[in-house]
Amino acid sequence: MPNLKLTVNVNLSGLRKFRETLEGDLRRKENGPIREALHTWAVLITRFLTARWRQYSRGAGDWRPLKAATLAQKRRKGLLPFILRAFDETFQAFAPEIAKKPGRLTEDIPFGIRFGFGGGMAYPHSHGKGITLKEIAEIHQGGLGNVPVRKIIVPPDTTTRAQMREVMNQAVREAAHQ
């Protein structure tokens, strides 16, 4: 009785191309759908943090309210009566409509994107101390002396995370079709 054989060949060239696309995007060698999704993530996080900052600067959330003396001082100087919004340079560094705003950090890195405050942009109201917007943000993020903790960079909320997940799912589907 002769041997019966069945040979099945699997063409993996599509999977190889998919892997190369993912790897190229994640290692910053290319600007394909995955890298574009990461840039969209930065926009989504910016919107979330900006909305949160607007709300918290008016006394919502876990930001400790301004002291009465601080509010009185702001009124005398004609400043905004909001938390972390005296002059708005730090807040405006997050302006979602201006991706290259001084003091803002959005940087491609392997396997992700770095987002926050960076660079050497001097905070214009540091009274000659040469403090940068990044340093102002760090002081408030962790608190310092009589400056209470007011977290600016926080993980995104559930809604933003769901949007980010959908953006990445769509990017993976697009990469698979390429």
C-alpha positions in Angstrom: 0.0 0.0 0.0 1.6 3.4 -1.1 2.0 6.2 1.5 -0.5 9.0 1.0 0.8 12.4 1.9 -0.7 15.8 2.0 1.5 18.8 2.1 0.2 22.1 3.3 2.3 25.2 2.8 1.5 28.4 4.7 2.5 31.6 3.1 3.8 33.8 6.0 4.9 36.8 3.8 1.8 38.8 5.0 2.7 38.2 8.6 6.3 39.1 8.0 5.2 42.4 6.4 2.8 43.0 9.3 5.6 42.4 11.8 7.9 44.7 9.8 5.3 47.5 9.8 4.7 47.2 13.5 8.4 47.1 14.3 9.2 50.0 12.0 6.4 52.1 13.6 7.3 51.1 17.2 11.0 51.7 16.8 10.4 55.1 15.0 11.9 53.9 11.7 8.7 54.6 9.9 5.6 56.8 10.2 2.9 54.3 9.6 -0.5 53.7 11.2 0.8 52.7 14.7 3.1 55.7 15.0 0.2 57.9 13.8 -2.0 56.3 16.5 0.6 57.2 19.1 0.4 60.9 17.9 -3.3 60.7 18.2 -2.9 59.4 21.7 -0.9 62.6 22.6 -3.8 64.7 21.3 -6.4 62.7 23.3 -4.3 63.0 26.5 -3.8 66.7 25.9 -7.5 67.3 25.6 -8.1 65.3 28.8 -5.4 67.1 30.8 -6.5 70.5 29.5 -10.1 69.9 30.4 -9.1 68.6 33.8 -6.8 71.6 34.5 -9.6 74.0 33.5 -11.9 72.3 36.0 -9.4 71.8 38.8 -8.1 75.3 38.5 -11.5 76.6 39.6 -11.5 74.5 42.8 -12.7 71.1 41.6 -11.0 67.8 42.1 -8.2 67.2 44.5 -6.3 70.5 44.1 -6.2 72.3 47.4 -8.0 75.7 47.1 -6.0 78.9 47.1 -5.7 80.6 50.5 -7.7 83.8 51.0 -4.4 85.8 51.2 -3.3 84.4 47.8 -6.7 85.2 46.3 -6.5 88.8 47.7 -2.9 89.2 46.3 -4.1 88.0 42.9 -6.9 90.5 42.9 -4.6 93.4 43.8 -2.3 92.4 41.0 -5.1 91.9 38.4 -4.3 88.2 38.0 -6.7 85.4 37.2 -8.2 84.1 40.5 -7.6 80.4 39.5 -5.2 77.8 40.7 -2.1 77.5 38.5 -3.5 80.0 36.1 -2.0 83.3 37.3 -0.5 84.2 33.9 -1.4 81.0 31.9 2.0 80.3 30.3 2.2 76.9 31.9 -1.5 76.1 31.1 -1.1 77.3 27.6 1.9 75.0 27.0 -0.9 72.3 26.8 -2.9 74.1 24.2 -4.2 71.2 22.1 -4.4 73.3 19.0 -0.7 74.2 19.1 1.5 71.1 19.2 4.8 73.0 19.3 4.0 75.3 22.1 7.1 76.4 24.1 7.4 74.3 27.3 5.4 71.4 25.9 7.0 68.0 25.4 5.7 65.6 22.8 8.5 63.3 21.7 8.6 60.1 19.7 10.4 57.4 21.5 10.9 53.7 20.7 7.7 51.9 21.5 5.8 55.0 22.5 5.5 58.7 22.9 6.8 60.9 25.7 4.4 63.7 26.8 4.5 66.5 29.3 6.6 69.5 30.0 10.2 69.9 28.8 12.8 72.2 27.3 14.4 75.3 28.7 11.6 77.8 28.2 11.9 80.2 31.1 8.9 80.9 33.1 8.5 84.6 32.5 7.3 85.4 36.0 10.1 83.7 38.0 11.5 87.1 39.1 15.0 86.6 37.7 15.3 83.1 39.2 15.5 81.5 35.7 12.9 78.8 36.5 11.6 77.0 33.5 8.0 76.0 32.7 9.1 72.4 33.2 10.4 73.2 36.7 7.2 75.0 37.6 5.2 72.0 36.5 7.5 69.7 38.5 7.1 71.8 41.7 3.3 71.6 41.5 3.3 67.9 40.4 5.2 66.9 43.6 4.7 69.8 45.9 7.5 71.8 47.5 7.6 73.6 50.8 4.4 75.6 51.1 3.4 74.7 47.5 0.8 71.9 47.8 0.7 68.9 45.4 -1.4 69.7 42.4 -0.9 66.9 40.0 -0.9 68.1 36.4 0.2 64.9 34.6 -2.0 62.1 35.5 -3.2 58.9 33.8 -6.1 59.4 31.4 -9.6 58.8 32.6 -11.7 55.8 31.5 -13.3 57.6 28.5 -9.9 58.8 27.2 -8.4 55.3 27.6 -11.3 53.8 25.7 -10.7 56.3 22.9 -7.0 55.5 22.9 -7.8 51.8 22.7 -10.1 52.3 19.7 -7.5 54.4 17.9 -4.9 51.7 18.4 -7.2 48.9 17.4 -8.0 50.8 14.1 -4.3 51.4 13.5 -3.5 47.6 14.0 -6.3 46.8 11.6 -4.9 49.3 9.1 -1.4 47.9 9.5 -2.7 44.3 9.0 -4.4 45.3 5.7 -1.2 46.8 4.4 
